[in-house]
C-alpha cells in the first residue's frame, strides 16, 4: 500500500461482517516460557530450599499449641483455588458460546501467525479460554512464588512448633528469669528431636499462609470475573449471593488455619491481602476489566469502543515488529530511540533555551533526562523522609542490647526483664570499634528500614516504568514477569532485614509503604513525559504519523 494512500486513511476500516485480531505464535511461546520459569522457581523453593532457622524464647507462648490435623487439606485448597475458578470460567464461556449462537452475529476472527507467511484462524471461543486460563495461571503461580519466598526467608515458627520439633532444651525446667527470656538458637542451645525432617521444616514456614494466599487469589479473581461476565439484569441478586458465598468460603478456610494452630492470625491476614491484591492487579492491568462489556470477552461483534485494548481488532502494519530485549530504564529509552530512528519517525520535541539561543533536543534524550531526574528526585525524597523518621523516632534495633553492652556482662544487666531502664550508658559508646561496627546512633535508628524504603522506591518505580513503556505486542508476559521480579526482589531485601536481626517487622513494613508511596506519586503525578509528549511504547510513532499508520492492515 502506497504512503499517499495511507495519508488519506486516518481511521480503522469500517466494520462490516468480520472482526480481525492478530496473534503471534512467538508471544504464546514467550508466555509459556515465563510460566515455566515461575513454576520451576516456585517448585524448587517449595521442595528444596531450606527455610531460615529461627530460634525461640521459652517465654513465647504463641508456639506452644498442640499439633492438629488440617480441616482443609493442602490438596483440597489447591483444587478449590484452581479448579473452581477455571470450572466456572470455562462453563460461562461455553454457555455464552451456545447462547449467542441464537442471535445474528458477526464472526470475530483471530489470526494466529507462524513463521513467515504461515498463519491459521482460531475460534474466538478457544482464544477466550486460552487468554483467561493463561492469565489466571500466571497470577496464581506468581502468588505461589511470593508465598514461598516469604516462607523460606522469614522462617516464622508455626503455633505448634514446639510440639513438632520436640526440642532438647526443657523450658519447663527453667527457674531463672533470665533463662526464661533468653534467645535459644538451633544447634547451639537446642536441637529438634523429631526425626521427621519434612515436618520440622514445615513447622518453620508459617509466614505467610499458603492456604490463605492461594484461596483468596482464586476466589477474588472468580468474584471479579462473575461481576463482569454475568448478566446481572437477568439473575438479579442470585449472582451477588454466589459472590458472597465464595467470599464466605474463602474467609472460612482462612479461619480454619488459625483454629487448626497451623498459622498465626497475621499469617492468614497477610496471605489474604497478598492473594487478593495480586488477583486485583492481574485482573485490572492485564485483563483491563473495567473496559469490558457485560458479555466480557466478545464472541459476537459489538461496539469496538467498548472492547478492551487487549482484545480489540488490530489494524496495524503486517510487517515484523522489532524484537525487544529486557533492559533497565537507561537502555530502554536508547532502544526506543533507535527503533524510531529506523522507522524515520523521530523528531525533536524538546527545546532548550540558553541565553538567547534555542536548541532542539531529541525526544529520547529529553525523556531519558526526565525519567532519571524524577527517579533520582524520588529516591532523594525517600532518603530524606526515612532519615527524618529514624532520627525522630529513635527506635532501638533488635540487636540493641548485644551491641550496646558487653555481650559477656549484659545478662546481669537485664536480670529483671520487666524493669524499665532509663539511665544507662552503652559500654564503649565512644569507642571507635563500636562506631565502626554499628555506630552509637545507628543502633537507635531502626524505624523505618532504610533498606526496605530504598528497595521499594527504586524497584516499584522500575516496575511502573516497565508497565508503562514496554508495550510491544510480542513481549507477552515478559513485562509482567519483570514486574513480578522487581516486587519479589524488593520483598526479599526487606525480609533479609528481619532475618538478619537488623529491623523489626514493623520497620520493614513502614519502609515498604513509604518507598512504594513515593514511587507511585513520583511516577503518577510527576512523570508526564511518558503520557503526554513521548511515544510510550515501541509500537508508537510520532503523533503526526501515528494516525496515518492506523489504517494499515
N, C-alpha and C positions, 0 to 999 in steps of 0.2 A: 504494500500500500504506500502511495507516494506521500511525502511530507505535506504537499499542498492540500491533499485530501484530509489529512489529519487535522489541519488547522481549522477546517470548516466544521469538523465533527467534535464538538466540545462536551457532549453528554453521552451516557451509555445508550446503546441502541434501544429502540422502542421494544418493550416486552411484547412478544407475540404469544406463541403457543409453547415456548420452551424456555426454561431457565438453565443456565450453564454454570458449572463450577469446576474449576480445575484443581486437581490434587496431584502432587508428585510422589512417586514411589520412594524417592530419597527421603522425603520428610517422614514417611511411615517407617523407613529403616532407622532413621535417627531417633524417632520416638521409641522404638523397640529397644535400641541400644541404651538410651537413657534409662528406661525402665529396668533393663537387666543390670545396669551398673548399680542402681539404687537397691534392687533386690539382693544382689550379691553382697553389697556393703552391710545391709541390714541383717542378712542371714549370718554373715561372719560375726558381726557384733553380738548377735543373739546366741550363737552356738559356741564360739571360740573365745572371744575377748574376755579377759579377766577383769572383773569389777574392782573398783578401788577398795582396798582393805581398810575399813574404818574400825576404830576401836570403840569402846563404850565406857560408861560410868556405872558403877554399881547403884548409884542413886537414880539412874534413869529408869523410871517405871514404865515408859512407853514401849519398851521392848521385852516386857515380862509376860506377855499374854500367851495363853496356850495355843498350840497348833490345831487348826481345824481344817476340815476339807472344804473345797470350793463349792459354794452354792451354784455358781455359774462356771463350769469348767472352761479351760482355755479354748478347747476346740469349739464349744458352743458359742463363745464370744466371737471367734473368727467366722463361724457360719452366719451368725446374726449380723455382724458388721459388714460382711462382704456379700453373702448370699441374699439377704433380704433386700438391700437396695438394688442389686442387679436384677433380681427377680421382678421387682415392682417396675423398674425402668423398662426392662425387656417386654413385660406384659403390656405396659402402657403403649409402647411403640408399636407392638403387634396389633393391639386393639385399634389404635389410630390408623394403622395401615389398612385394616378392613373397613373401619368406619368411614374414612374419607373416600373409599372406593365407590360409595353410593352417590357421590357428588361429582359434577363436572370438574375436571382437574386439568392442570397444565403440568406436563412432566418436568420435574426438576432433575436435570441430568448432571451427574458428577463424572468428569473425565479424569481417569487415573492414567497419568503419563509414565511411561517407562523410559528406557534409554533411547535417544534418538527420536524418531517419529512414531514409535510404537506407543499405543495407548488403548484403553478399553473404557467402556462406560459401566459405571457401577450404580446399582439401585440406590436411591436416596435412603431407603429403609435400612439397607446394610450399612451405609455410611453413617447414619444417625446412631445406630447401635455401636459401631466402631468408635466414634468420637466420644460418646457417653462412657463406654466401658474403659477406654484408654485413659481419659482424663480422670475418671474416678479412681482407676488403679494407680495413677501417678500420685494423686493426693494421699491415697491410703498408704502407699509404700513410703512416701515422704514422712507421713505421721509415724509410721513404724520405725523408720531410721532415726528420727529425732528422739523418739522414746528410748530406743536402745542406747543412743549416745548419752542421754541423761542418766539412765540406769547404771551404765558402766562407769561413768566418770564421777558421778555423785556418790554412789555406793552407800546409799542410806540403808540402815538396818530396818528390816520389817518388824512389825509389832510382836511377832512370835520368834524373834531371832534367838533368844536365849534357849527356848525350847528346842529349836532345831540344831543350834550349834553345840549345846551341851558343853560350855567352856570348862576348862580345867580349874579355873580360878573360882573359888567358892565365895560368892558375895554374902551369903547368909552367915558366914563365919567371921565377917569383918566386924571389929569392935571400935576401931579408931575412926574418928570423924574425918580425918584427912584421907584415910584409905577408902572410905565410903565415897568420897568425891574425887578420887584420883582417876586419871585417864588411863585406861588399860589398853595396851596395844597388842594386837595379834602377833604371835611369835616371840614376844618379849615378856608380857605379863600373863598371857593365856594362850591356849590352843583349843581348837574345836575338836571334841572327842567323837563327834558323829562321823562315821566312815563314809556316809553318802555325800560325796563331794559336790554333786549336782544340786542337792537340796541346800547345802550350806552356801553355795554360790548364789542360788536364787534368793536366799534369805538376806543377801546383801544388795538386792536390787529392788528397793521399794519405791524410789522416786524416779519418775512419776508413774502412775498406774497405767499399764499397757491395756488392761481391760477398758478402763475409762477413756483413754485417748482414742482407741480404735472404735469403740462403740459410739462415742459422741461424734467422731468424724463421719462414720457411715450413716448414722441416724440424722445428723444435722444436714448432710447432703441430701438424704431422702426427703426430709421435710421441705427443703428449698425446691427440690425437683417437683414434688407434688404441688407446690404453690404455683409454679409457672406452667406445669404441663397439663393439669387437670382443668376441666371446665367447671368453675365454681357456680356458674349460673344454673347448671342442671342438678348438681348434687348438694348444693346448699351447705349446711353445717356438717354434713356427713364427712366431707373431706377434712374439715378442721378438727372434727372429733378423732379422725385417724391420725392427724398430725400430733394432737395432744397425747394420744395413746402411745405413739412412737417415743415422744419425749419422756413420758412417764416410765416406759420400759428402760430407756437409757439411764434415767436417774435411779431406778431400782437396781440395775446392775452395778452402778457406782456405789450405792449404799451397801450392797452385799459385800463389796471388797473391804469395807470398814467393819461390818459386823462379823465377817469371817476372820478378822485380825490378819488380813493379808496386806493391808496398806493403812497408813495414817490418813487422816481426813484431808490434809493438804496435798497428799499424793493424788488422791482421787480428784480433788478440785483442780489441781494443775493439769492433770491429764484431760479433764473435761474441757477446760479452757483451750488447751493446745489443739485438741481434736476439732472442737467447734470452730476455732479461728481458721485452721487450715482448710476445713470444709468451706467456710465462707469465702476466703480469699481465692481458693481454687474455683469455686462456682462463679464468683463475681468477675475475676480478672481473666480467667482462661475461657470460661463459657460465656461471660458477659451477660449474666442472667437478666438484668434489668431491661434489656432491649428486646427480649423475646416477646412474641405474640403469645396469646393463651395456648396456642397449639404447639408451642415450643419449637422443636426442630421441624421446619415445614416440610410436609410431604406434598400438599397441594400448594399451588402458587398463591401468593398474596402480595400485599403492598411491599415493595422492595425496601422502603424506608423503615419498615418495622422489623426487618430481618437483621440478626446480629452480624457484625462485621466478619466474624469467623466463618459464617456460612453464606454470606452474600455472593451472588454471581460475580465472578471476576472478569472484567473486560480489558485487562491489561495486555501488554505485548506477550507474544508467544516465544520470544527469543529467550535463551537460557539466562537465568539470573546469576549474578556474581556470587560464588561461594564465599562464605564468611567464616572467619576463624575467631573463637572466643578470646578477647583480649581485654585489657583494662581500659579505663577511661582515656588515658593518654593516647593509646594506639587506636582506639575506636574512632575518634574524630579524624585521625590521619587516614585510616582506611576508608572512611566515608568520603573524605575529600578526594582521594584517589579514584574512588568509584565514580563520583560525579564528574571528575575531570575526564575520565574515559568516556562518559556519556555526553561530554561537552555541554554541561548544564550548570557549571559553577560560575557564579558571578560575585563581585564584591558587594556585600550588603552592609558592611560597617565602614563608617567614615571617622577617621582620627584627625582631630584638629590640633595643630601645633603652631602656636602663634597665628600667623596669617595664612598658613598653608593647610590644605586639607588632603589627607592621604586615604586612599581606598585600601581597606584591609579585607583579605579573603575571608569567606564565610567560615571556613573550618578553623582559621586562626582565631577569629573572634569568638566562636563557640568554645574552642579549647580554653581560651583565656577566661571566659565567663565561668565555665564548669569548674576549672581548677581553682579559680579565685573564690567562688562560693563554697567549694569543698573545703578550702583552707580556712575561710572565714567561719564556717560551721564548726570545724574542729577547734578553732581558737576560742569561740564562744563556749563550746562544750568543756574545754580545758579550764576556762575561767570559772564557770559555774561549779565544776567539780571541785576545784581548789577552794572556792568560797564555802562549799558545804563541808569540806574536810576541816578547814580552819574554824568555822563557826560551830560545828557540832563537837569536834574533838573526841570522837568515839574511839575507845581502845580496840586494838586488833585482837583476834583470838589468841595470838601468841604474846600478848602484852606482858603477862607475869614472867614467863621464861626469859623474855628479852629485857625486861626492866630490872629484874632481880637476879642474883646469882642462882643458877639452877640447882646448886647443892644446898642452898640455905632457904630458898623461898618456901619450902614445905613448912618450916617452923613459923614463917611469917604468916602463912594462911592456915594456922591451926584451927581457927574458927571461921568456916566459910560463910557464915551468916553475918559477920561483922562488917559494917560499912567503914572503910578506911579512907581518910581524907589527908591527913598529914603523913606523907611518905616521900622518900627521895629514891629515885632509881639508882641502884648500885652502878657506879661508873657512868652516870648520865652525862658527864662532861668528858668521858673518855673518848679518844679518837677511834678506838676499836668498835665501841657501840654505835657511834655516829656513822662509821664507815659501813657497818653491817646493816643496821636498820634505821638509825637516826633517832635521837631522843624525841623528836617531834613526830617522826613518821609513825611510830607505834601508837600515836594518839590521833591518827588520821585514817580511820577505817571507812567512814561513811562520807560520800558514796564511793564505790570502787572506781578508780581511775582507769584500770584495765578494761572493765566492763563498759563504762561510758564511751571510751575511745573506740573500742572494738565495734560497738553497736552503732555509733555515729558514722564511722567510716564505712563499715560493711553494709549497713542498711542504706546509706546514700548510694553506694555502688549498686546494690540490688535495685533500687528505684531507677537509677540511670540505665541499667541494663534493660529493665522492663520498658522504659520509655524509648530507648534508642535502638535496641536490637529487634526490629520487627520484620526482618526478612522472612518471607513465607516459608522458605525451605529450612529454616532453623528448627522448626518443630519444637520439641521440648527442651532444646539446648538452653534457651534463655531462662526457662523456669528451673532447669537443673542448676544453672549458675546462681540463680537467686536463692534456691534452697541451700546450696553450698555456702553462700555468704552468711545466711542466717545460722546455719549449723556451726560454722567457724566462730562466729561471734558468741554463740551459746557455749561452745567448747571453751573459749577463752574465759568467759565468765565463770563456768563451772570449775575450772582449774584454780581460780582464786579461792574457792571454798575448800576444795580438796587439799590445797597447799597451806591451809590454815592462815591465809593472809586476810581474808574478809569473812564476815558473817553473811548468811544468805540474803538478808535484807539489804546489805550494802551492794551486793551484786545486782539484785533486782532493781534497786533505786538507780544504779548506774545504767542499767539496760534501758529503763524507762526514759531517763534523761537523754541518753545518746540517741535513742530511736526518735524521741520527740523533736530534738533539734534537727536530725537528719530529714524528717518529714517536713518540718516547717521550712527549712532551707531549700529543699528541692521543690516543694509545692508552691511556695509563695515568693521565692527569690529567683528561681531559675526559670526565667521567661523565654530565654533564647530557644530552648528546645520546643516550646509550644507555639511561639508566635513568629519568630524570624528565620528559623532554620529548618530545613528538612529533617524530620525526626527519625527517619529510618533509611535503609539502603535502597528502598524502592521509590523514594521520593525524588522528584525533580524540583527545579525552581518553580515558583508559583506561576510564572507566565507560560511555562512549557508543560506543567503538570496537567493542566486542563486539556491541552491538546492531545496528550497521550492517553487520556482516559477512554477514548473511543475505540482504541485498538482491540482487536480480538484475533 
